[in-house]
């Protein structure tokens, strides 16, 4: 019987997964807004691999531009 019961962490993860399926744009918005508090993991998870690649490319290009200016 105990194997069938869901822990709090499992329930929270299941609900989060359901919300991501129902509202992917809202999850991305939450991830972008949580970047202000320093949660990079959620930002990348909300953007997906393409968004994370673009974000990484923008950061690298910004670093190169700043290096040449200063």
C-alpha positions, 0 to 999 in steps of 0.5 A: 500500500505504501508503494502506491502512495505518492510523496509530496515531491512526486506530487509536486513534480507531477503537477508541475509537468501537467502545468508545463504541458497545458501552458508552455508559454506561461512556464517560459515567462515564469522562467525568464522572470525567475532569472532575476532571482538567480535561478538559471536552471529553471530559465534554461529548462523553460526555454528548451534546448534551442532557447538555451543555445540562443541565450548562450550565443548572446552571452558569448557575443556580449562578452566578445564585444565587451572585450574588444570595446574595453 
